[in-house]
Amino acid sequence: MRDHFELQDADAGGRIGELTVPRAGVTVETPALLPVINPNLQTISPARLHEEFGAEILITNSYIIHNNDDLRESAREQGLHELLDFDGAIMTDSGSFQLSEYGEIDVTTDEILRFQREIGSDIGTPVDIPTPPDVSHERAEAELETTKERIEAAESIDTGEMLLTAPVQGSTHPDLRERAGAHADGTDHDVFPIGAVVPLMNEYRYGDMVDVVAAAKRGLGVDAPVHLFGAGHPMMFALAVAMGCDLFDSAAYALYARDDRYLTVRGTEQLDDLDYLPCSCTVCTDSTGEDLRALNAKAREEALAAHNLHVTFTEIRRIKQAIRSGDLLELVEERARSHPAMLDGYRALCEHSEQLEREDPVSKSTFFYLSSESANRPEVHRHHRRLDRLDPEGQVLLTEGDSSNNYDESWRIVPPFGPFPRALSETYPLTAEVPDRLDASAYEAAADGVARLVESNPDTEFTLGHWDWPASALDRVPERVESFSLGDP
């Protein structure tokens, strides 16, 4: 394990961890939100973030401080923590965002890292190249090489107790993201941000975002704390955590508030459209939509920002409890129904089930079958793979019905998992809660389990007894398996 990150619990790719930040003298529990603080414009003060919302860590931009004479001198004289009035951990960005926006910045990795250490940053960031989505492979590879050179150069800089990040770039090319992750994981850096994904999220390309994260995670080690740069909307936190992201920075709470936008876990509402405030935070219980609209611009912005933060931190806590309870994917499924683009993201997540399965606990709370996507969850893939370990002999009945003495062995079948010995009936995930009206995907997955078992045992005779499976499922059952409907007289 890395010196500063320790895993405590897990579900799917999500995990609860502890990130020790020695320079700040604090340990941050992950998943964690890092509110973005603009040193020139603070909608909610850092002290209030800590006291009212429980923020343990925040992020600010060292490049903005470096390029402002007054801020630069104040930060040097009193230190970053005093400047911002924050006792928790502070991470600093390097100016890479400005680089992506304006094309150039007037600072080097060496200069900005030394400045970050000088002003008391707890987690520093080199100047990487945030390659946008959909550029050519050639450009993405060339810019990735520059980022890798800067990450390596950062290792030679004396940063003391300040932790270092190693950004993972590579645009939307999975091979480059995986390569970048492996390179970053091979360094002595401490935190691993996946960069340049904000354009994907702004365009609601959550499926592509999941593919980018999955590729980066294949290169990174299990013990690498992963920061998803710019992921500020609570609607997608559960999805990103399930993929294995641990840290999120959000300016959305303030930016949306300036536009009179009200965050929910299902999306964003305009304040003018709200007759009722669908939230129980202190802002919403003490006010009505009409009350908020009557405030002056500054007071309204602050109230909306506070509400947005309450919603965001509440979602982080809800995700942690889901990990602890073992039902994170059920929460992801619920969030996936909030927007078609989120459903794309969830389906992309399920396409990486075999990757997630390597970290998913083998036992947890009850498996709930909630949609056709549930048929592609990591638990189903694990069960199918484990069928190779079993050794049925003679004539074997695989049935959704009762046991039969007319066969040497009688195994149960539960969609979407497929067959298993009856002695395993009370083990996870075979205790799954499934609806009476199952979709075709559940039966097709069960048929895939039958096929896997049959192919692993060529000398065994199998018979399948099913409750009127659809043709799409029966077509997946090997021809040598005799089958009959339990509903036939």
C-alpha positions in Angstrom: 0.0 0.0 0.0 1.1 3.6 -0.6 2.3 5.3 2.5 -0.4 8.0 2.6 -3.5 6.0 1.5 -5.2 3.1 3.3 -8.4 1.3 2.1 -11.0 0.6 4.7 -14.0 -0.8 2.8 -15.1 -1.4 -0.7 -18.1 -2.2 -3.0 -17.8 -2.6 -6.8 -14.9 -0.2 -7.7 -15.9 2.2 -4.9 -14.0 2.3 -1.7 -13.8 4.1 1.7 -10.2 5.1 2.4 -8.0 7.3 4.5 -5.7 9.8 2.8 -3.1 11.0 5.3 -1.9 14.5 4.6 1.2 15.0 6.7 1.8 18.7 6.1 -1.7 19.6 7.2 -1.6 17.0 10.1 -5.0 15.6 9.0 -6.4 12.4 7.6 -9.1 12.8 5.0 -11.7 10.1 4.7 -12.5 9.3 1.1 -14.6 9.6 -1.0 -14.2 13.3 -0.4 -15.3 16.5 -1.9 -12.8 19.4 -2.4 -14.8 22.6 -2.7 -13.0 24.9 -5.1 -12.0 28.3 -3.6 -11.3 31.2 -5.9 -9.0 33.4 -3.8 -10.4 36.5 -5.5 -14.1 35.6 -5.0 -15.3 33.5 -2.0 -19.0 32.8 -2.1 -18.8 30.6 1.0 -15.8 31.1 3.3 -13.4 28.2 3.8 -14.0 28.5 7.6 -17.7 28.0 7.0 -17.0 25.1 4.7 -15.3 23.4 7.5 -17.6 24.3 10.4 -21.0 24.0 8.7 -20.4 21.5 5.9 -17.6 19.3 7.4 -15.2 19.9 4.6 -11.8 18.3 5.5 -10.0 19.4 2.3 -10.4 22.0 -0.4 -8.6 23.1 -3.5 -7.5 26.4 -4.8 -5.4 27.7 -7.7 -1.8 28.5 -7.0 -1.4 30.0 -10.5 -4.0 32.7 -9.7 -2.2 33.5 -6.4 1.2 33.5 -8.1 0.1 35.9 -10.7 -1.6 38.4 -8.4 0.9 40.7 -6.6 -1.2 41.2 -3.5 -2.2 37.6 -3.1 1.3 36.3 -3.8 2.8 38.5 -1.1 0.1 37.7 1.4 0.5 34.0 0.8 4.2 34.2 1.2 4.0 36.2 4.4 1.3 34.4 6.2 0.9 31.1 4.4 -1.9 29.6 2.5 -3.8 28.3 5.5 -3.9 31.8 7.1 -4.7 33.4 3.8 -7.8 31.2 3.4 -8.5 30.7 7.1 -8.8 27.0 6.8 -7.5 24.3 9.2 -7.9 21.3 7.0 -5.9 20.1 4.0 -5.4 22.3 1.0 -4.6 21.1 -2.5 -3.4 23.5 -5.1 -3.8 23.4 -8.9 -0.9 24.5 -11.0 -2.5 26.6 -13.8 -3.2 23.7 -16.1 -6.9 24.8 -16.3 -5.7 28.2 -17.5 -3.5 26.4 -20.0 -6.4 24.5 -21.4 -8.5 27.7 -21.6 -6.0 30.2 -22.9 -3.4 28.0 -24.6 -0.4 29.2 -22.6 0.8 30.2 -19.1 3.9 31.9 -17.9 5.1 29.5 -15.3 7.1 26.2 -15.3 6.5 23.0 -13.3 9.7 23.8 -11.2 8.6 27.3 -10.5 5.0 26.5 -9.5 5.8 23.5 -7.4 8.4 25.5 -5.4 5.9 28.3 -5.0 3.2 25.8 -3.8 5.6 24.5 -1.2 6.7 28.0 -0.2 3.1 29.1 0.5 2.2 26.0 2.5 0.2 23.9 0.1 -0.4 20.3 1.4 -0.9 18.7 -2.0 0.9 20.2 -5.0 0.3 19.7 -8.7 2.8 20.0 -11.6 1.9 21.7 -14.9 0.4 18.9 -17.0 -1.1 19.2 -20.5 -4.9 18.7 -20.3 -5.5 17.2 -23.8 -9.2 17.7 -24.7 -11.4 14.8 -25.9 -11.5 13.5 -29.4 -8.2 14.9 -30.6 -6.0 12.7 -32.8 -4.0 9.9 -31.2 -0.8 11.5 -32.4 -1.5 14.8 -30.7 -2.7 13.1 -27.5 0.4 10.9 -27.4 2.8 13.8 -27.9 1.1 15.9 -25.2 1.1 12.9 -22.9 4.8 12.6 -23.3 5.2 16.2 -22.1 3.0 15.5 -19.1 5.1 12.4 -18.2 8.3 14.4 -18.5 6.9 17.0 -16.1 5.7 14.4 -13.6 9.2 12.8 -13.7 10.8 16.2 -13.3 8.7 16.9 -10.2 10.2 14.0 -8.4 13.6 15.7 -8.4 12.2 18.9 -6.7 12.4 19.2 -3.0 8.8 19.4 -1.9 9.3 18.4 1.7 6.1 17.0 3.3 3.9 18.3 0.5 2.2 15.5 -1.3 2.5 15.4 -5.1 -0.1 14.6 -7.7 0.6 12.8 -11.0 -2.1 13.7 -13.5 -3.3 11.0 -15.9 -4.0 12.4 -19.4 -4.5 10.8 -22.8 -7.7 12.3 -24.2 -10.4 9.8 -25.1 -7.8 7.1 -26.2 -8.1 4.2 -23.8 -4.6 2.9 -24.6 -3.0 6.2 -23.7 -5.0 6.6 -20.5 -4.0 3.2 -19.4 -0.4 3.9 -20.3 -0.5 7.2 -18.5 -2.0 5.5 -15.4 0.8 2.9 -15.4 3.5 5.5 -15.8 2.0 7.7 -12.9 1.7 4.6 -10.7 5.4 3.9 -11.2 6.4 7.2 -9.7 6.7 8.2 -6.0 3.7 10.6 -6.4 0.8 10.4 -4.0 -2.5 11.4 -5.6 -3.6 10.6 -9.2 -6.0 13.1 -10.9 -7.7 12.0 -14.1 -7.6 15.2 -16.1 -9.4 16.8 -19.0 -12.8 15.2 -18.4 -14.7 18.4 -17.8 -15.6 18.7 -21.5 -17.1 15.2 -21.4 -19.2 16.0 -18.4 -20.3 19.4 -19.9 -21.6 17.5 -22.9 -23.2 14.8 -20.8 -20.9 12.1 -22.2 -21.0 10.0 -19.1 -20.4 6.8 -21.0 -17.2 8.2 -22.5 -16.2 9.5 -19.0 -16.6 6.0 -17.6 -14.4 4.5 -20.4 -11.7 7.1 -19.7 -11.7 6.3 -15.9 -11.8 2.6 -16.5 -8.7 2.8 -18.8 -6.8 5.0 -16.3 -7.7 2.6 -13.5 -6.3 -0.4 -15.4 -2.9 1.3 -15.4 -3.1 2.5 -11.8 -2.6 0.3 -8.8 -5.5 -0.5 -6.4 -3.8 1.5 -3.7 -3.7 4.7 -5.8 -6.0 7.5 -4.6 -7.8 8.8 -7.7 -9.0 12.4 -8.1 -11.5 13.1 -10.9 -10.7 16.7 -11.9 -13.7 19.0 -12.3 -16.4 16.5 -11.3 -18.7 18.8 -9.5 -22.3 17.7 -10.0 -23.7 15.3 -7.3 -25.8 13.5 -9.9 -22.7 11.6 -11.1 -20.8 11.1 -7.9 -22.1 7.6 -7.3 -21.2 6.5 -10.8 -17.7 7.9 -10.6 -17.1 6.3 -7.1 -18.3 3.0 -8.4 -15.6 3.2 -11.1 -13.0 3.8 -8.4 -12.7 7.6 -8.0 -11.9 8.9 -4.5 -11.7 12.7 -4.7 -13.8 15.3 -6.5 -13.3 19.0 -6.8 -16.4 21.2 -7.2 -16.8 24.8 -8.2 -20.4 23.9 -9.3 -21.9 24.9 -6.0 -20.8 28.6 -6.5 -20.9 28.8 -10.3 -24.5 27.5 -10.5 -25.6 29.7 -7.6 -24.4 32.8 -9.6 -26.8 31.7 -12.4 -29.7 31.1 -9.9 -29.4 27.3 -10.4 -30.5 24.9 -7.7 -28.7 21.5 -7.5 -30.4 18.2 -6.9 -29.2 14.7 -7.2 -31.4 14.3 -10.2 -30.1 17.4 -12.1 -30.3 21.2 -11.9 -33.3 23.4 -11.7 -33.7 27.1 -12.3 -34.8 29.0 -9.2 -37.5 30.8 -11.2 -39.1 27.4 -12.0 -39.4 26.2 -8.4 -42.7 26.7 -6.6 -41.5 24.3 -3.9 -37.9 23.6 -2.6 -37.5 19.8 -2.7 -34.9 19.6 0.0 -34.7 19.5 3.8 -31.4 21.4 4.2 -31.5 24.5 6.5 -31.7 26.9 3.5 -34.8 25.1 2.1 -36.6 24.5 5.4 -36.2 28.2 6.4 -37.2 29.6 3.0 -39.5 29.3 0.1 -38.6 29.7 -3.6 -40.4 33.1 -3.4 -38.2 34.1 -0.4 -35.0 33.2 -2.2 -36.1 35.1 -5.3 -36.8 38.2 -3.2 -33.2 38.4 -1.9 -30.7 40.7 -3.4 -28.3 39.1 -5.8 -25.4 38.6 -3.3 -27.6 37.1 -0.6 -29.4 34.9 -3.1 -26.2 33.6 -4.5 -24.9 32.8 -1.0 -28.1 31.0 0.0 -28.1 28.9 -3.2 -24.4 28.1 -2.9 -25.1 26.9 0.7 -28.0 24.7 -0.5 -25.9 23.3 -3.4 -23.2 22.4 -0.9 -25.6 20.7 1.4 -26.9 18.6 -1.4 -23.4 17.7 -2.6 -22.0 16.8 0.8 -25.2 14.8 1.6 -24.6 12.7 -1.5 -21.0 12.0 -0.5 -22.2 10.7 2.8 -25.0 8.7 1.2 -22.4 7.1 -1.1 -20.1 6.2 1.8 -23.0 4.5 3.6 -23.9 2.6 0.4 -20.3 1.3 0.2 -20.5 0.3 3.9 -23.9 -1.4 3.4 -22.8 -3.1 0.2 -25.5 -1.6 -2.1 -23.5 1.0 -4.0 -24.6 -0.3 -7.4 -28.2 -0.1 -6.3 -27.6 3.6 -5.7 -25.9 4.0 -9.0 -28.9 2.3 -10.7 -31.2 4.8 -8.9 -29.1 7.8 -10.1 -28.9 6.3 -13.6 -32.7 6.8 -14.0 -32.4 10.6 -13.5 -31.1 11.3 -17.0 -30.6 9.4 -20.2 -26.9 10.3 -20.2 -26.6 8.9 -16.7 -28.1 5.6 -18.0 -25.4 5.6 -20.7 -22.8 6.0 -18.0 -24.3 3.1 -16.0 -24.4 0.9 -19.0 -20.8 1.7 -19.8 -20.0 0.9 -16.1 -21.6 -2.5 -16.6 -19.5 -3.1 -19.7 -16.5 -2.9 -17.4 -18.0 -5.4 -14.9 -15.1 -7.9 -15.2 -12.7 -5.2 -14.4 -14.8 -4.1 -11.4 -15.2 -7.7 -10.2 -11.5 -7.9 -9.3 -12.1 -5.4 -6.5 -15.7 -6.1 -5.7 -16.2 -7.9 -2.3 -17.3 -11.6 -2.6 -20.0 -11.2 0.0 -22.2 -8.2 0.9 -25.9 -7.3 1.3 -28.7 -8.7 -0.8 -28.4 -8.4 -4.6 -31.4 -6.5 -6.0 -32.3 -7.1 -9.6 -33.6 -3.7 -10.7 -33.3 -3.6 -14.5 -31.7 -5.4 -17.5 -28.4 -3.7 -16.6 -28.4 -5.8 -13.3 -27.8 -8.9 -15.5 -24.3 -7.5 -16.3 -23.2 -6.7 -12.8 -19.8 -8.0 -11.5 -21.5 -10.5 -9.2 -23.0 -12.3 -12.3 -19.7 -12.5 -14.0 -18.0 -13.8 -10.9 -20.6 -16.6 -10.5 -20.2 -17.6 -14.2 -16.4 -17.8 -13.8 -16.7 -19.8 -10.6 -18.8 -22.4 -12.4 -15.6 -23.7 -13.9 -14.6 -24.9 -10.4 -17.6 -27.2 -10.0 -17.7 -30.8 -11.1 -21.2 -32.2 -11.6 -21.3 -35.9 -12.7 -23.7 -38.3 -14.3 -27.2 -37.0 -15.3 -27.8 -33.5 -13.9 -31.0 -31.6 -13.8 -30.7 -27.8 -13.9 -34.1 -26.4 -12.8 -36.0 -23.4 -11.6 -38.4 -25.9 -10.0 -38.2 -28.5 -7.3 -35.5 -31.2 -6.9 -36.0 -34.5 -8.7 -34.8 -38.0 -7.8 -34.8 -39.1 -11.4 -31.3 -37.6 -11.8 -27.9 -38.1 -10.2 -27.8 -34.4 -9.2 -30.4 -31.7 -9.2 -29.2 -28.1 -9.3 -31.1 -24.9 -8.9 -31.2 -22.1 -11.4 -31.8 -18.4 -10.5 -31.8 -15.8 -13.2 -29.6 -13.9 -13.9 -26.9 -16.1 -12.3 -27.8 -19.5 -13.8 -27.1 -22.9 -12.2 -25.6 -23.8 -8.8 -25.7 -26.7 -6.3 -28.6 -26.4 -3.9 -26.2 -26.3 -1.0 -25.2 -22.8 -2.1 -28.8 -21.5 -2.1 -28.3 -19.3 1.0 -25.0 -17.8 -0.1 -24.4 -14.4 -1.6 -25.4 -13.4 -4.3 -27.7 -16.4 -4.9 -30.1 -15.0 -2.3 -30.9 -12.2 -4.8 -34.2 -10.4 -4.8 -35.7 -10.6 -8.3 -39.0 -9.4 -9.6 -41.7 -11.9 -10.7 -41.7 -10.2 -14.2 -38.1 -10.6 -15.2 -36.8 -9.2 -18.5 -35.1 -11.2 -21.2 -31.7 -10.1 -20.1 -32.0 -12.0 -16.8 -32.9 -15.2 -18.6 -30.2 -14.7 -21.2 -27.6 -14.3 -18.4 -28.8 -17.4 -16.7 -28.5 -19.3 -20.1 -24.9 -18.0 -20.4 -24.3 -19.6 -17.0 -25.8 -22.9 -18.2 -23.5 -22.7 -21.3 -20.5 -22.1 -19.2 -21.2 -25.1 -16.9 -21.9 -27.4 -19.9 -18.8 -26.4 -21.8 -16.6 -27.0 -18.7 -18.1 -30.5 -18.2 -18.2 -32.2 -21.6 -18.8 -35.7 -20.2 -21.9 -34.8 -18.1 -25.5 -35.0 -19.3 -27.6 -31.9 -18.6 -31.3 -31.3 -18.6 -32.8 -27.9 -18.2 -36.2 -27.3 -16.6 -37.4 -23.7 -17.0 -40.4 -21.5 -16.6 -41.0 -20.6 -20.2 -37.8 -18.8 -21.0 -37.8 -16.5 -24.0 -36.4 -17.8 -27.3 -33.5 -15.4 -27.0 -32.4 -17.2 -23.8 -33.0 -20.7 -25.0 -30.9 -20.0 -28.1 -27.9 -19.5 -25.8 -28.3 -23.0 -24.3 -26.0 -25.6 -25.9 -27.8 -28.0 -28.3 -26.8 -31.1 -26.3 -28.8 -29.9 -23.3 -32.3 -31.3 -23.3 -34.8 -28.7 -22.1 -38.4 -28.6 -21.1 -40.9 -26.1 -19.8 -42.0 -26.6 -16.3 -45.4 -25.1 -17.3 -46.1 -27.9 -19.7 -48.7 -30.5 -18.6 
